């Protein structure tokens, strides 16, 4: 293997690790209500489409949409699985399965399952999302679901 091939393989591994970190950072940012982390994973002209929850066509609007979601759903827990990532130079696409439990202030606890369809670009050496679209498979109210332990009390536990 020559140096050029070795560098290409190293770039592919580093790119995949960076993209998988973006996917994890998205879940952590929403779950922790972390505006700074959420801001760091998008290019300025990125878009986010969450049917039933909102859409945004740039990073600033994504942050506003997130803040609105956090008021509506102050407890979020995302699990991302099975990322399938295709890298082509400084562009990449991917899909990742998601299972989420939310506490919605109006609906109560709900489970949401679906698939994210993503595009990423590396600009000035930094990978970030350029678009994320959620394909909603299920939104299921968790009737009479009440956690019995943990450090995030839901409204029904505080009454």
C-alpha positions as CSV (number, residue, x, y, z in Angstrom):
1,X,0.0,0.0,0.0
2,X,1.4,3.4,-1.0
3,X,1.3,6.6,1.0
4,X,-1.6,8.0,-1.1
5,X,-3.8,5.0,-0.5
6,X,-3.0,5.0,3.2
7,X,-3.9,8.7,3.5
8,X,-7.2,8.0,1.7
9,X,-8.0,5.2,4.1
10,X,-7.2,7.4,7.1
11,X,-9.3,10.2,5.7
12,X,-12.3,7.8,5.2
13,X,-11.9,6.5,8.8
14,X,-11.6,10.1,10.3
15,X,-14.6,11.2,8.2
16,X,-16.8,8.3,9.3
17,X,-15.9,9.0,13.0
18,X,-16.6,12.7,12.6
19,X,-20.0,12.0,11.0
20,X,-21.0,9.4,13.7
21,X,-20.0,12.0,16.3
22,X,-22.4,14.5,14.6
23,X,-25.2,12.0,14.8
24,X,-24.6,11.4,18.5
25,X,-24.1,15.1,19.2
26,X,-27.6,15.8,17.7
27,X,-29.2,13.4,20.1
28,X,-27.2,14.7,23.1
29,X,-27.9,18.3,22.2
30,X,-31.7,17.8,22.1
31,X,-31.7,15.6,25.2
32,X,-29.6,18.0,27.2
33,X,-31.3,21.1,25.8
34,X,-27.8,22.2,24.8
35,X,-28.0,25.1,22.4
36,X,-24.2,25.5,21.9
37,X,-23.8,21.9,21.0
38,X,-26.7,21.9,18.6
39,X,-25.3,25.1,16.9
40,X,-21.9,23.5,16.5
41,X,-23.1,20.6,14.3
42,X,-24.8,22.5,11.4
43,X,-23.5,24.6,8.6
44,X,-25.2,28.0,8.5
45,X,-27.3,27.1,5.4
46,X,-28.5,23.7,6.7
47,X,-32.0,22.5,6.9
48,X,-34.0,20.4,9.4
49,X,-37.3,18.8,8.6
50,X,-39.2,17.0,11.4
51,X,-42.7,16.4,10.1
52,X,-45.2,17.0,12.8
53,X,-42.6,18.9,14.9
54,X,-41.4,21.7,12.5
55,X,-38.9,22.6,9.9
56,X,-36.2,25.1,9.4
57,X,-34.1,26.2,6.5
58,X,-31.0,27.6,8.2
59,X,-29.0,27.1,11.4
60,X,-30.6,30.1,13.2
61,X,-34.1,28.8,12.5
62,X,-33.0,25.3,13.6
63,X,-32.0,26.7,17.0
64,X,-35.3,28.6,17.3
65,X,-37.2,25.4,16.4
66,X,-35.2,23.5,19.0
67,X,-36.0,26.1,21.7
68,X,-39.7,25.8,20.9
69,X,-39.5,22.0,21.1
70,X,-37.8,22.2,24.5
71,X,-40.6,24.3,25.8
72,X,-43.2,21.8,24.5
73,X,-41.1,18.7,25.3
74,X,-38.8,19.5,28.3
75,X,-37.7,15.8,28.6
76,X,-36.3,14.1,25.5
77,X,-34.4,10.8,25.2
78,X,-33.1,9.8,21.8
79,X,-31.5,6.5,20.8
80,X,-29.8,6.5,17.4
81,X,-28.9,3.1,15.8
82,X,-27.7,1.4,12.7
83,X,-26.1,4.4,10.9
84,X,-25.5,3.7,7.2
85,X,-23.0,6.3,6.0
86,X,-21.8,6.8,2.4
87,X,-18.8,9.2,2.0
88,X,-17.8,10.7,-1.3
89,X,-14.9,13.1,-0.9
90,X,-16.2,16.2,1.1
91,X,-19.9,15.1,0.9
92,X,-21.7,12.3,2.6
93,X,-25.2,10.9,3.0
94,X,-26.6,8.7,5.6
95,X,-29.6,7.1,7.3
96,X,-30.0,6.4,11.0
97,X,-32.8,4.8,12.9
98,X,-34.2,6.7,15.9
99,X,-36.3,5.7,18.8
100,X,-37.3,8.6,21.2
101,X,-39.2,9.0,24.4
102,X,-40.5,12.5,25.0
103,X,-42.6,14.1,27.7
104,X,-44.9,16.5,25.9
105,X,-46.5,19.1,28.1
106,X,-49.9,18.6,26.3
107,X,-49.8,15.0,25.2
108,X,-47.8,13.5,28.1
109,X,-45.3,10.8,27.5
110,X,-45.0,9.7,23.8
111,X,-42.7,7.4,21.9
112,X,-41.5,8.4,18.5
113,X,-39.8,6.0,16.1
114,X,-38.5,6.6,12.6
115,X,-35.6,7.1,10.3
116,X,-33.3,10.1,9.7
117,X,-32.1,10.9,6.2
118,X,-29.0,13.0,6.4
119,X,-26.6,14.9,4.2
120,X,-23.2,16.2,5.4
121,X,-20.4,18.3,4.0
122,X,-16.9,18.9,5.0
123,X,-16.1,22.6,4.6
124,X,-12.8,24.2,5.6
125,X,-11.9,20.8,7.1
126,X,-15.0,20.5,9.3
127,X,-17.8,18.0,8.8
128,X,-21.4,19.2,9.7
129,X,-25.0,18.5,8.8
130,X,-26.3,20.2,5.6
131,X,-29.7,18.6,5.9
132,X,-31.7,16.2,8.2
133,X,-35.1,14.9,7.3
134,X,-37.1,12.6,9.7
135,X,-39.3,9.9,8.3
136,X,-41.9,9.3,11.1
137,X,-42.8,5.7,11.5
138,X,-44.7,5.9,14.8
139,X,-45.8,8.5,17.3
140,X,-47.3,6.5,20.2
141,X,-48.9,8.0,23.3
142,X,-47.7,6.1,26.4
143,X,-51.0,6.0,28.2
144,X,-50.6,5.8,32.0
145,X,-46.8,5.6,31.6
146,X,-45.1,7.1,34.6
147,X,-41.5,6.5,35.6
148,X,-41.0,5.3,39.1
149,X,-37.4,6.3,39.6
150,X,-34.9,8.8,38.1
151,X,-33.9,12.4,38.4
152,X,-36.3,13.9,35.8
153,X,-39.7,14.1,37.4
154,X,-42.6,14.5,34.9
155,X,-45.4,16.9,35.6
156,X,-47.7,14.0,36.7
157,X,-45.2,13.2,39.5
158,X,-45.1,16.8,40.7
159,X,-48.8,17.2,41.3
